[in-house]
Amino acid sequence: MILQPLLDIAELCVRRGIIHAVIAPGSRSAALTLAFARHPSIQTKVIPDERVAAYVALGMAQQLGKPVVLICTSGTAALNFAPAVAEASFLGVPLIVLTADRPREWIHQQDGQMIHQDSVYGKHVKEAATLPADYSHADSLWFIERTMNQLITQAEEHPQGPVHLNVPIREPFYPKPQEVFAYGSPKVILRSSGKSQLPLSVWEELLEHLESTDRVIILAGQQVISDQLLITLKQIKEELGIPVVGEILSNLHGNFITHPDIFLASTDAELLEDLQPELVISFGDAYVSKNLKLFLRKYKPRYHYHITARRELIDPFQTLTHQLNLEADSFFQELLETLDWRSFKNGDDEPETAYLTQWENAERKSLQLIRSYFQSMQTFTEFKAIDEVMSVLPEHSQLHLANSMSVRYANFVGTQKRIQVFSNRGTSGIDGCLSTAVGAALTTDQLVFVLIGDVAFFYDRNALWHPHVPANLRIVLINNSGGSIFRMIEGPRQQPELETFFETRHQTSARNTARDAGLDYWHVDSYEELEKSLPVFLLDDSKAKLLEISSDAQVNQNYFDQFRSLMKGI
Ligand SMILES: Cc1ncc(C[n+]2csc(CCOP(=O)(O)OP(=O)(O)O)c2C)c(N)n1
């Protein structure tokens, strides 16, 4: 039966500029599926594995900066969206999750595909609502329209995030041939808010703190950064002598300090004291570097301002003194203009750069260290193989870094190129790294590279099991036959259970997966083979590709240990 209000949900999404939907098949959700599938302005992708579908939607929404709709049937289908919903929540990605449900009087009545779906995602959605199972009363229609407008607004407002609409549907599920299938005219209700302004006293206090010390750093967490903000940060560095520090996931693209994970591993207390800030201004999301966290927790700044739209106080270094609910672009622009004007007024032409020089020296030493480490390495290791791959990535491509060692190795190597780098660091799960990259590749024309370990890859193999695998996807599979991170970190590596209980060693190759999914495939285990395959792997042609790089876990461990002791001596 056609449920007009559900057709109108699709129409409302279009009216609010939401035109992408990822659908996992099911019968109870048929009304939702048809509403979105038949709408001429909506682009749909059908993905049977709900966990994959949700991560693909996450990858798409992250690219678009707009919500993507996710649809599934009732029961455990809805639970399988949960990992990606949690990631979207912590990463700040907008998703509109529509789950079909049985009407609530059927719970515990031994009917199939029925679980507790009300608020099934808990605190991982910005808002959740369940519709009444009645689609005819005028008040129901008013509620549905208003609620859907509210959910879209919630998903889009910063910090963006997922929202959930649970939709109880009674049989019959499918329209009869003679039924009229026509979209209505749902009302768009917009909620708007003005630009938030910092109270003058807070602004004055910040300026006072800034002007009382030369030891200020700007710290950039994970984010997609705007070109305008990059220009502003460069000016802040050059005109005010303030170091701008980040990681590969901060997307600073050269010119800044991006290897703190190397030089902050140093055991030289004098160096670390020299780098200790008085004032930190941070923005963006999570950091990969443990060394950065340990450094700031030990060498604490006196003041720490964090710029974010989030309501929770965010204090990963246990140093937070102020959190400002502002947009980073305009905040740093205003900061630059104000400080420039004040130093001009005071006749300070040249900025004090001694502190900046200390950070830049540490950065330079880190780059020298990693270059000479790779130059002297003849043996085949995954770390150097990753360096070689990263050195040939084309400008204006994307790099998705899977959790585990991939994101860590890549953070050590870094990049100076204009490559957008992404990673599921909201919750750091290994379960949807490939699917997220597939979603991104479906949404951009750029080449999308994903650097991924074998456990994360095989775990998420269904990312390639649907008809939408895009030609611009390039998978670099770092196969060391297990979860090697466990032999890199203190704790598991010392246990006799390492291989069986932590690494989960295996002998699986991706050859058959590549064949099943119709990907071009190469397997390499030497630098010669890697160099030979890279030019073809990089070709921007009509087929997705998988490059499997095999290496020995013990050898990788030995060389990584060597790198670690080099870092300590920096
Ligand atoms: C969903 C989920 N389950 C378990 C973990 C814990 N975990 C972190 S890394 C890892 C192993 C990853 O192995 P692999 O992808 O081969 O990468 P490598 O360690 O070899 O770099 C595991 C199981 C996790 N992060 N996410």
Ligand as a Chemical Component Dictionary entry (heavy atoms), coordinates in Angstrom:
data_LIG
# 
_chem_comp.id                   LIG 
_chem_comp.type                 NON-POLYMER 
_chem_comp.pdbx_formal_charge   1 
_chem_comp.three_letter_code    LIG 
# 
loop_
_chem_comp_atom.comp_id 
_chem_comp_atom.atom_id 
_chem_comp_atom.alt_atom_id 
_chem_comp_atom.type_symbol 
_chem_comp_atom.charge 
_chem_comp_atom.model_Cartn_x 
_chem_comp_atom.model_Cartn_y 
_chem_comp_atom.model_Cartn_z 
_chem_comp_atom.pdbx_ordinal 
LIG C1  C1  C 0 35.985 -3.204 14.774 1  
LIG C2  C2  C 0 37.305 -3.349 15.450 2  
LIG N1  N1  N 0 37.669 -4.518 15.996 3  
LIG C3  C3  C 0 38.864 -4.664 16.587 4  
LIG C4  C4  C 0 39.738 -3.607 16.638 5  
LIG C5  C5  C 0 41.089 -3.779 17.342 6  
LIG N2  N2  N 1 42.177 -3.766 16.338 7  
LIG C6  C6  C 0 42.914 -2.670 16.139 8  
LIG S1  S1  S 0 44.067 -2.887 14.988 9  
LIG C7  C7  C 0 43.638 -4.483 14.742 10 
LIG C8  C8  C 0 44.391 -5.331 13.764 11 
LIG C9  C9  C 0 44.412 -4.748 12.389 12 
LIG O1  O1  O 0 45.193 -5.535 11.553 13 
LIG P1  P1  P 0 45.521 -5.107 10.065 14 
LIG O2  O2  O 0 44.338 -4.476 9.451  15 
LIG O3  O3  O 0 46.074 -6.291 9.346  16 
LIG O4  O4  O 0 46.602 -3.968 10.189 17 
LIG P2  P2  P 0 48.088 -4.031 10.786 18 
LIG O5  O5  O 0 47.948 -4.135 12.268 19 
LIG O6  O6  O 0 48.786 -5.203 10.219 20 
LIG O7  O7  O 0 48.667 -2.724 10.369 21 
LIG C10 C10 C 0 42.580 -4.831 15.569 22 
LIG C11 C11 C 0 41.945 -6.171 15.589 23 
LIG C12 C12 C 0 39.326 -2.382 16.061 24 
LIG N3  N3  N 0 40.098 -1.295 16.047 25 
LIG N4  N4  N 0 38.131 -2.295 15.457 26 
# 
loop_
_chem_comp_bond.comp_id 
_chem_comp_bond.atom_id_1 
_chem_comp_bond.atom_id_2 
_chem_comp_bond.value_order 
_chem_comp_bond.pdbx_ordinal 
LIG C1  C2  SING 1  
LIG C2  N1  SING 2  
LIG C2  N4  DOUB 3  
LIG N1  C3  DOUB 4  
LIG C3  C4  SING 5  
LIG C4  C5  SING 6  
LIG C4  C12 DOUB 7  
LIG C5  N2  SING 8  
LIG N2  C6  DOUB 9  
LIG N2  C10 SING 10 
LIG C6  S1  SING 11 
LIG S1  C7  SING 12 
LIG C7  C8  SING 13 
LIG C7  C10 DOUB 14 
LIG C8  C9  SING 15 
LIG C9  O1  SING 16 
LIG O1  P1  SING 17 
LIG P1  O2  DOUB 18 
LIG P1  O3  SING 19 
LIG P1  O4  SING 20 
LIG O4  P2  SING 21 
LIG P2  O5  DOUB 22 
LIG P2  O6  SING 23 
LIG P2  O7  SING 24 
LIG C10 C11 SING 25 
LIG C12 N3  SING 26 
LIG C12 N4  SING 27 
# 
